[in-house]
Amino acid sequence: MTTHKLGLIFSLTLYFAFGLAYSIFIPLNSGPDEMAHFIYMSFIADQHRLPMTHEERAEAAYKSDLPPLYHLLVALPNAWVDPHTAPTLKRVTDSPRRQLITRNKDIWNIYHTEDEYIFPYRGDYLRWHIGRWISLLCGAGMVYFTWLTARRIWPDNPFLVTTATLGLATLPMFTFTSAMMNYESLQGLLTALALWWLMAIANGQDSHYKVLNLIMAKFTLQLFILGFIIGLAIITKYSAILLPLEAIIILTILSLPSPFSRLSRSSFAFFVFGLAIPVSLWLGFIWGHFNNITELGWFMGSLHAIIGSDKSDQTTTFLMSWLSSDKPTTINGLNHEPWWRWLLTFYSSMLVVNVPQYGWVWSWALIPTAALGLSALLGLAQLWQRNSTVRPQLTLLLLHVAVFLPLPLIRFAVTGNVSDTGQGRHLLFPAASALAILFVWGISELGIRNYELGIKTYSLLLIFWNIQQLTVMTHAYPAPLPVQTVPTATQQAQHRLDKVMAENLTLIGYNDPQIVNESLQIELIWQATGIIPTDYLTELSLVSTATHTVSQWLGHPLNGRYPTRAWDAGDVVRDTIKLPLHEVTAGNYTIILHLLTTNTLQPIITEILLTPYSLLPTPPLPPTSYLLPPTPNYHYRQTITVISPDPQSITLQHDDNVWKPLRVVGTTALFIVGARWPSGLYQLHAPDRTMTVTIENEWDRNFNLPPIQHPAQANFANQLYFLGYDLPPMPLKPGQPFPITLYWQAPPDKAPQADFIQFNHLHDGVGKLYGGHDRIPLENYSTLLWAAGEIIADGYTLTIDPAAPTGTYYLDVGYYLTVGESAVNLPLVINGAMSDQNHITIELQVEH
């Protein structure tokens, strides 16, 4: 085996080692736009076609109006994967109940559970990983064509070939992004192939490839294949749109000794024909289904079908506005950031991932990399001056890099937004082969005696940089929820109980208690057999034979991260609870479980005796009070455990509000962060010290009754209370929107138990409708999210039908619950009993 091939095998081995580690251990949806790519691919796999209407595009997410080649490629094997097989993804948008789960601010749209790491993958998880594996293979193709291109330049220098190939294969950003589900690596593969093909055309035959020599004998076939490759790159991602220009420049000026004699009109037509085949298929599809010619005319209507529908891209929105009017639409919410920040972000994101809550991994390594890059440019300039024979190859490589720079620069100039436009992967992937080769080539031409040692050192730096990034990323993301839905999930319980504890809630069993860090750790295994309508608290007590409680836990499952109302049917939840052990005498104890309601803190069933447990003497109490766990940040529904010599005297204070412990047992004081606790800094006052803790309450709630213009009272099925409304001065004008504010309150002893939809019916009193629509309060604040006693000021606008005659109108407002395909209205409670009435009525005066 030749040295060249050994270098390729070594590079690919490292690439697959890192790439597979990223794809397995990094949570789904951590890569750029992974969720959008997954939804688009899933639509194609399920429907066996592309979205054909605007409604279907909305269903297929915001990438569905972009070129589909990658998504078609991934959808092909995924069409045989059943997405309804357990386990399935927990997406925020699938149910309002999902929003009850403590938000993970670093990963949007999906909640991560242990299902994600159960092998073999099934259902949606298998689909997602197939997408990652295909991306990984495309990245391997980029490494391979980088090796082929470098070998054409240095046929007798395997060291430079290997270092250029290895430099790409181990670049942290490249290996990470290639292991994620996105179209970057497929576009990179096609552009790397186009670059190698262009160089093959320029250099002629290669004795190593007989099939290539046969193709190269036909110049028109060479151009057809080149055009077809570039066409495929364009229908993978629009940023390849300038590749045809690069090809024309190279073909006419650099690659051919007598360009105008060989590049005849007929041969050039083969290039255009090859390019047009894939591009015309895509453009014809979107023009036929999404043109807007009727409204915008032939030119703008056709252009709108290609780029105007991409609402996620602010640059195309600006461009369409600029082309269609004299005053382009301004881009709201953006500040034009300085160019140096864009340049720094763009450069950093070419090399390494910005890890949540950590930043750029090994950011110091960006400095020597920049120094080496500038040195490489100096070496390339020297090479250009002293060796004219390599100028065609240098020109090809430099042009291949330069052709992808204008688009991100234009986007930044238009939007001024660094986070959207300063993404270095947009240059890295299409220009990866050229960048890797130019970097090594330039350093090798500096005339430094031991340049090989420097290149080897930097190659080792890249390998360790990748290891460090992978290590940081595997620890930076929060641990997945200990939730499984696979059939074997119930087998986690060492001691089976199968006790029905509440509606749709079963205690499968528990695992043997263990002493961990001066605490008794018990794992309870629960299962949801249906939707659980109430949030329950778990009370776990360590009780002596004299029925004396020596230690206790009280809190929501998973310490508030996963309240029972958010559980899906089939969820098996492993809840790990720790009972503090300090100054507990040796002896026999019993572990007792109660399930409590959140509003009364009363057990709902007879106590469950889990197991007798024998304890040795436990450590003495530490000299000062402390938190368990020792974290300064606590979230809504989370239990705060304070260990102290005098727990009775402990308080939490925020401004003028003071909270006392919910429970005090032994040396432990227990608080539960409630809905009425505002976010901010709190002072925890203990007898021996004062500690500062931060409360992060996701929802900014109001519990004080504001002034109401028209007070009223109505009770919707003991789930929602109507308090009154505000209206503008009468009369109202037909055809003009008018503001209205409705005031609601959740019952003081419990939160609403379902996602109720509000209806508004504006009619004339005899049944003819003149306006109104169904909606969610505050447009996105589901009633499931309301806290007990919370007051909601729900402001919105309504429009009266312009054809409404002058007169008195009536706005009926109520709520309904969707059950299957039917809507069930909430009845009003009148005189303590459910009535036949299901709405309140507001009278309006309308005048032309």
Buried (B, 14 or more C-beta within 10 A) or exposed (E): EEEBEEBBEBBBEBBBBBBBBBBBEBBBBBBBBBBBBBBBBBBBBEBEEBBBEEEBBEBBBBBBBBBBBBBBBBBBBBEEBEBEEBBBBBBBEEBBBBBBBBBBEEBEBBBBBBBBBBEEBBBBBBBBBBBBBBBBBBBBBBBBBBBBBBBBBBEEBBBBBBBBBBBBBBBBBBBBBBBBBBBBBBBBBBBBBBBBBBBBBBBEBBEEEEEBBEBBEEBBBBBBBBBBBBBBBBBBBBBBBBBBEBBBBBBBEBBBEEEEEBBEEEBBBBBBBBBBEBBEEBBEBBBEBBBBBEEBEEEBBBBBBBBBBBEBBBBBBBBBBEBBEEEBEEBEEBEBBEEEEBEBBBBBBBBBBBBBEEEBBBEEBBEEBBEBBEBBEEBBEBBBEEEEEBEBBBBBBBBBBBBBBEBBEEBBBBBBBBEBBBBBBBBBBBBBBBBBBBBBBBBBBBEBEEBBEBBBEBBEBBBEBBBBBBEBBBEBBBEBBBBBBBEEBBEBBEEEBEBEBBEBBBBBBBBEBEBEEBBBBBBBBBBBBEBBEBBBBBBBBBBBEEEEBBBBBBBBBBBBBBBBBBBBEBBBBBBEBBBBBBEBEEBEBBBBBBBBBBBEBEBBEEBBEBEEBEBEEBEEBEEEBBBBEEEEEBBBBBBBBBBBBEBEBBBBEBEEEEBEBBBBBBBBBBBBBBBBBEBEEBBBBBEEEEBEBEBBBBEEBEBEEEEBEEEEEBBBBBBBBBBBBBBEEEBBEBEEEBEBBBBBBBBEEBBBBBBBBBBBBBBBEEEEEBBBEEBBBBEEBBBBBBBBBBBBBBBBEBBBBEEBEEEEBBBBBBBBBEEEEEEBBBBBBEEEEBEEBBBBEBEBEBEE
